[in-house]
Amino acid sequence: MPSLTTSLPFSPAELAYLHTSLSSTPPLRPDARPRPTDFRPLRAETGVLPAVNGSAHVGFSDGREAIVGVKLEVEKTSSQNRDVISTSKTTGPEAMDVDQDTTTGKGCGNARWLSTTLTLPGLRDDDPNLIFLEEMLREPLIVSGLADKLIINSKWHWHAYVDVLLISPDNGLASYPLPLLSTAVHLALRDARIPKLKSEGEEDPVADDDWMASTFLYGPKEPTGSTPPVTLLVVVVGENVVFDPSREELSVADSVVAVSVGRDAVLPKGGQGGDDSGYYYRVLAVRMIDTPARDTMKGVPLTGEAPEGVEVPGVWRPRVGGIKRNVMKNVVKSVTRDGVAKDVFMGLDGFFGS
């Protein structure tokens, strides 16, 4: 995955200083955040767009802003999905693209019922950066079971269109936009409402014109899957794991990881213990992102300071290779067990007074 960061105006000496500061214990962050798990402040509002089922506007402290609109349309269910929903069983080729639980009859939604469209200034629609970002936003929504919420009956379902727009240009001072976009999608989906239907059972769906009678797509009283997932951006510098990296921290990262996490009100199968509020957190997807540090030029040691190819302390040298397994375990542990995911979801709950 190519990095979206193309402007790196740091000298090798600056990069070496940043890497040394972030790899120390505890890491010294360039924007003075005291802990590696501290997030930058954001501002957000919901219900900002007309004629949509849900919307949100989010701005980060680096100047980037995003706006998301969610629209639901009634769509006829294909014959193969219709059989799956009605019988909760499927075998053979028709089982493809359908994630289901044949014991409970749940999980019969189809991933094709969710469409995400991302628009970034200066990028073509077929740009690999854009396509990868779209999939990173869509994948955790599918894994979390959003498609199951779109079922009306065995003949009809809702098709969810999630349109994401980055409305601030990249001036070279902004960080990777994935956390901003994921947060905006999360809030827009929590703001989304499903019209109340006058029809019942297997009848063709007829919506009630009274918008106040509609219900939230992610209702507060649902037993499971009560909130959409969130994707967190993490960088690894040395042995340290740093969340919500700034542009400076991304420029010297040894590895960059996108971790999508979901919250459930019921312990999932094989899950670990929950927090004091009764919620459980699970990792839905993990993606590696190319670190922009590999595009930087290495520093040159003084003549006679060291033989060719030998690493010299204080001289910048981009790290190569992947991420260690124990470091990845620390990333997942920080998200699910050490309270990072809990803090993020609780902060987002505050926008809805829950």
C-alpha positions as CSV (number, residue, x, y, z in Angstrom):
1,M,0.0,0.0,0.0
2,P,1.6,3.3,-1.1
3,S,1.7,6.0,1.6
4,L,-0.3,9.2,1.1
5,T,2.5,11.2,2.6
6,T,4.5,12.5,-0.3
7,S,6.1,15.6,1.3
8,L,8.7,14.9,3.9
9,P,10.6,18.2,4.5
10,F,12.8,16.7,7.2
11,S,16.6,16.6,7.1
12,P,18.4,13.3,8.1
13,A,19.4,15.1,11.3
14,E,15.8,15.9,12.2
15,L,14.6,12.4,11.4
16,A,17.4,10.9,13.6
17,Y,16.3,13.2,16.5
18,L,12.6,12.4,16.1
19,H,13.4,8.6,16.0
20,T,15.6,8.8,19.1
21,S,13.0,10.8,21.0
22,L,10.1,8.4,20.1
23,S,12.1,5.2,20.8
24,S,13.2,6.4,24.3
25,T,11.4,5.2,27.4
26,P,8.9,6.8,27.8
27,P,8.6,8.2,24.2
28,L,8.9,11.9,23.8
29,R,6.2,13.0,21.4
30,P,6.9,16.1,19.2
31,D,3.5,17.7,20.0
32,A,4.1,17.2,23.8
33,R,1.4,14.6,24.3
34,P,2.5,13.0,27.6
35,R,1.5,9.4,26.8
36,P,1.8,7.2,23.7
37,T,-1.9,6.4,24.0
38,D,-3.1,10.0,24.1
39,F,-5.2,11.2,21.1
40,R,-5.4,14.6,19.6
41,P,-8.6,16.6,20.2
42,L,-11.3,16.6,17.6
43,R,-14.5,18.4,16.9
44,A,-17.6,16.7,15.5
45,E,-21.2,17.3,14.8
46,T,-24.0,15.0,13.4
47,G,-27.1,15.6,11.3
48,V,-25.4,18.2,9.1
49,L,-26.7,17.1,5.7
50,P,-30.3,17.2,4.5
51,A,-32.1,14.4,2.6
52,V,-29.9,11.6,4.0
53,N,-30.5,9.0,6.7
54,G,-27.4,10.0,8.7
55,S,-24.4,12.4,8.5
56,A,-21.4,13.7,10.4
57,H,-18.8,16.3,10.1
58,V,-15.4,15.8,11.9
59,G,-12.3,18.0,12.1
60,F,-8.9,17.1,13.6
61,S,-6.4,19.5,15.1
62,D,-4.1,19.2,12.1
63,G,-6.6,21.1,10.0
64,R,-8.1,18.2,8.1
65,E,-11.9,17.8,8.0
66,A,-14.2,15.1,6.6
67,I,-17.9,14.9,6.0
68,V,-19.9,11.7,5.7
69,G,-23.4,11.0,4.5
70,V,-25.3,7.7,4.9
71,K,-28.3,6.9,2.6
72,L,-30.5,3.8,2.7
73,E,-32.5,2.6,-0.3
74,V,-34.8,-0.4,-0.5
75,E,-33.5,-3.1,-2.8
76,K,-34.9,-6.5,-3.8
77,T,-33.0,-9.4,-2.4
78,S,-31.5,-11.9,-4.9
79,S,-33.0,-15.4,-5.0
80,Q,-29.9,-17.1,-3.5
81,N,-29.9,-14.7,-0.5
82,R,-33.7,-15.0,-0.2
83,D,-33.3,-18.8,0.3
84,V,-30.5,-18.2,2.9
85,I,-32.6,-15.8,4.9
86,S,-35.7,-17.9,4.9
87,T,-34.0,-21.2,5.7
88,S,-30.8,-20.1,7.5
89,K,-29.0,-22.8,5.5
90,T,-27.0,-22.8,2.4
91,T,-24.7,-25.2,0.6
92,G,-22.7,-25.2,-2.6
93,P,-21.9,-22.2,-4.7
94,E,-24.7,-20.1,-3.3
95,A,-23.0,-20.0,0.1
96,M,-20.4,-17.6,-1.3
97,D,-20.6,-13.9,-0.2
98,V,-23.0,-14.8,2.6
99,D,-21.8,-14.8,6.2
100,Q,-24.3,-16.7,8.2
101,D,-24.8,-18.7,11.4
102,T,-26.9,-21.7,10.6
103,T,-27.6,-22.3,14.3
104,T,-29.2,-19.0,15.1
105,G,-30.3,-17.9,11.7
106,K,-28.3,-14.7,12.1
107,G,-25.6,-13.4,9.9
108,C,-27.5,-13.7,6.6
109,G,-26.7,-10.3,5.2
110,N,-24.6,-9.8,2.0
111,A,-21.5,-7.7,1.8
112,R,-22.8,-6.3,-1.5
113,W,-25.5,-4.5,0.3
114,L,-22.9,-1.9,1.6
115,S,-21.3,0.6,-0.8
116,T,-18.6,3.0,0.2
117,T,-17.4,5.9,-1.9
118,L,-14.4,8.0,-0.9
119,T,-13.4,11.3,-2.5
120,L,-10.0,12.9,-1.7
121,P,-8.8,16.1,-3.3
122,G,-6.2,15.5,-6.0
123,L,-6.7,11.8,-6.3
124,R,-8.3,10.0,-9.3
125,D,-11.1,7.5,-8.7
126,D,-8.8,4.6,-9.7
127,D,-5.9,5.7,-7.5
128,P,-4.5,2.8,-5.4
129,N,-4.4,4.9,-2.3
130,L,-8.1,5.8,-2.6
131,I,-9.1,2.2,-3.3
132,F,-7.1,0.9,-0.3
133,L,-8.6,3.5,2.0
134,E,-12.1,2.7,0.8
135,E,-11.6,-1.0,1.6
136,M,-10.1,-0.2,5.0
137,L,-13.3,1.7,5.8
138,R,-15.6,-0.9,4.4
139,E,-14.0,-4.1,5.7
140,P,-14.6,-3.7,9.4
141,L,-18.2,-2.6,8.7
142,I,-18.8,-5.9,7.0
143,V,-17.0,-8.0,9.6
144,S,-18.9,-6.3,12.4
145,G,-22.3,-7.4,10.9
146,L,-23.7,-4.2,9.5
147,A,-25.2,-6.1,6.5
148,D,-27.3,-8.2,9.0
149,K,-29.0,-5.0,10.1
150,L,-30.1,-4.2,6.6
151,I,-32.5,-7.2,6.3
152,I,-36.2,-6.3,6.0
153,N,-37.6,-9.7,5.1
154,S,-36.6,-12.6,2.9
155,K,-37.6,-10.6,-0.3
156,W,-36.3,-7.1,0.5
157,H,-33.3,-5.4,2.2
158,W,-31.8,-2.0,2.6
159,H,-28.8,-1.0,0.6
160,A,-26.5,1.3,2.5
161,Y,-24.5,4.0,0.7
162,V,-21.7,5.6,2.7
163,D,-20.3,8.6,0.9
164,V,-17.1,10.0,2.5
165,L,-15.5,13.4,1.5
166,L,-12.2,14.8,2.7
167,I,-13.0,18.5,2.4
168,S,-9.6,19.9,3.4
169,P,-6.6,19.8,1.0
170,D,-3.4,18.1,2.0
171,N,-1.0,21.1,2.6
172,G,1.9,18.9,3.6
173,L,1.3,19.4,7.3
174,A,-1.5,16.9,7.8
175,S,-1.2,13.3,9.0
176,Y,-2.6,10.1,7.4
177,P,-6.4,10.6,7.1
178,L,-7.6,7.1,8.0
179,P,-8.5,7.9,11.7
180,L,-10.3,11.0,10.6
181,L,-12.4,9.2,8.0
182,S,-13.1,6.2,10.2
183,T,-14.3,8.5,13.0
184,A,-16.6,10.4,10.7
185,V,-18.1,7.1,9.3
186,H,-18.6,5.9,12.9
187,L,-20.5,9.0,13.9
188,A,-22.6,9.1,10.7
189,L,-23.7,5.5,11.1
190,R,-24.7,6.1,14.7
191,D,-26.7,9.1,13.5
192,A,-28.4,7.1,10.7
193,R,-32.1,6.3,11.0
194,I,-34.2,3.6,9.4
195,P,-37.7,4.7,8.4
196,K,-40.5,2.9,10.1
197,L,-42.3,0.5,7.8
198,K,-46.1,0.3,7.6
199,S,-45.9,-3.1,6.0
200,E,-45.4,-6.3,8.0
201,G,-43.9,-9.7,7.5
202,E,-43.2,-10.6,3.9
203,E,-45.1,-7.7,2.4
204,D,-43.4,-5.3,0.1
205,P,-41.9,-2.6,2.2
206,V,-43.9,0.7,2.6
207,A,-42.2,3.4,4.6
208,D,-44.0,5.7,7.1
209,D,-43.7,9.4,6.2
210,D,-43.3,10.3,9.8
211,W,-39.5,10.7,10.3
212,M,-39.9,11.0,14.0
213,A,-41.2,7.4,14.0
214,S,-38.0,6.1,12.5
215,T,-35.5,4.1,14.6
216,F,-31.7,4.4,14.7
217,L,-29.7,1.9,12.6
218,Y,-27.5,1.3,15.7
219,G,-30.1,1.4,18.5
220,P,-29.0,2.0,22.1
221,K,-30.9,-1.0,23.3
222,E,-29.6,-3.6,21.0
223,P,-28.1,-6.7,22.7
224,T,-25.1,-7.0,20.3
225,G,-23.3,-4.8,17.8
226,S,-24.6,-1.6,19.4
227,T,-22.0,0.6,17.8
228,P,-20.1,0.7,14.5
229,P,-16.4,-0.1,14.5
230,V,-13.5,2.3,14.6
231,T,-10.1,2.1,12.9
232,L,-7.1,3.2,15.0
233,L,-3.8,4.2,13.5
234,V,-0.7,2.9,15.3
235,V,3.0,3.4,14.7
236,V,5.9,1.3,16.0
237,V,9.1,3.1,16.8
238,G,11.8,0.9,18.3
239,E,9.9,-1.1,20.9
240,N,7.3,1.6,21.5
241,V,3.7,1.6,20.3
242,V,2.3,5.0,19.7
243,F,-1.3,5.8,18.9
244,D,-2.8,8.5,16.7
245,P,0.5,9.5,15.1
246,S,1.2,13.0,13.9
247,R,2.9,13.8,10.6
248,E,6.3,14.0,12.4
249,E,5.8,10.6,14.1
250,L,4.7,9.0,10.8
251,S,7.8,10.2,9.1
252,V,10.1,8.1,11.3
253,A,7.9,5.1,12.0
254,D,9.4,1.7,11.7
255,S,6.0,0.3,11.0
256,V,2.4,1.7,10.6
257,V,-0.6,-0.5,11.5
258,A,-4.3,0.1,11.1
259,V,-6.3,-1.7,13.7
260,S,-10.1,-1.9,13.3
261,V,-11.9,-2.6,16.6
262,G,-15.5,-3.3,17.4
263,R,-17.5,-3.1,20.6
264,D,-20.1,-5.7,21.7
265,A,-22.5,-5.8,24.7
266,V,-22.4,-9.6,24.8
267,L,-19.2,-11.7,25.1
268,P,-18.4,-13.0,21.7
269,K,-17.5,-16.7,21.2
270,G,-13.9,-17.2,22.4
271,G,-13.7,-13.6,23.6
272,Q,-11.9,-12.2,26.6
273,G,-13.4,-10.4,29.6
274,G,-15.1,-7.1,29.3
275,D,-14.8,-3.7,31.1
276,D,-16.7,-2.4,34.0
277,S,-19.5,-1.0,31.7
278,G,-20.2,-4.5,30.4
279,Y,-18.8,-4.0,26.9
280,Y,-16.3,-6.3,25.1
281,Y,-13.8,-5.2,22.5
282,R,-12.5,-7.3,19.6
283,V,-10.1,-6.7,16.7
284,L,-12.0,-6.9,13.4
285,A,-9.2,-6.3,10.9
286,V,-5.5,-5.4,10.9
287,R,-3.8,-3.7,7.9
288,M,-0.1,-2.8,7.4
289,I,0.6,0.6,5.7
290,D,3.8,1.5,4.1
291,T,5.8,3.9,6.3
292,P,6.9,7.1,4.6
293,A,10.2,6.8,6.5
294,R,11.3,4.4,3.8
295,D,11.1,7.1,1.2
296,T,13.6,9.3,3.1
297,M,17.4,9.5,2.4
298,K,19.7,8.1,5.0
299,G,22.2,10.2,6.7
300,V,25.9,10.1,5.8
301,P,28.4,9.5,8.7
302,L,31.5,11.6,8.9
303,T,34.5,10.3,7.0
304,G,36.2,7.6,8.9
305,E,33.4,7.4,11.6
306,A,32.2,4.0,10.6
307,P,32.7,1.4,7.8
308,E,30.2,1.3,5.0
309,G,26.9,-0.3,6.0
310,V,27.4,0.0,9.7
311,E,24.7,1.8,11.6
312,V,25.9,4.8,13.6
313,P,23.9,6.2,16.6
314,G,22.5,9.6,15.8
315,V,22.7,9.2,12.1
316,W,19.4,8.6,10.3
317,R,18.9,5.3,8.6
318,P,15.4,4.2,7.4
319,R,14.3,0.9,8.9
320,V,13.5,-2.0,6.6
321,G,11.7,-5.2,7.2
322,G,8.4,-6.1,8.9
323,I,7.1,-5.9,12.4
324,K,8.0,-8.3,15.2
325,R,5.4,-10.7,16.4
326,N,5.7,-9.7,20.0
327,V,5.3,-6.0,19.0
328,M,2.1,-6.8,17.1
329,K,0.8,-8.6,20.2
330,N,1.5,-5.5,22.2
331,V,-0.5,-3.5,19.7
332,V,-3.5,-5.7,20.0
333,K,-3.2,-5.9,23.8
334,S,-3.0,-2.1,24.1
335,V,-6.2,-1.8,22.0
336,T,-8.4,-4.6,23.6
337,R,-7.1,-5.1,27.1
338,D,-5.3,-1.9,28.2
339,G,-8.2,0.4,27.7
340,V,-7.3,2.3,24.5
341,A,-10.4,1.1,22.6
342,K,-12.6,1.7,25.7
343,D,-11.3,5.3,25.9
344,V,-12.0,5.9,22.2
345,F,-15.5,4.5,22.3
346,M,-16.4,6.4,25.5
347,G,-15.1,9.6,24.0
348,L,-17.3,9.1,20.9
349,D,-20.3,8.2,23.2
350,G,-20.0,11.7,24.6
351,F,-21.2,13.1,21.3
352,F,-24.5,11.3,21.8
353,G,-24.8,11.8,25.5
354,S,-24.6,8.1,26.2
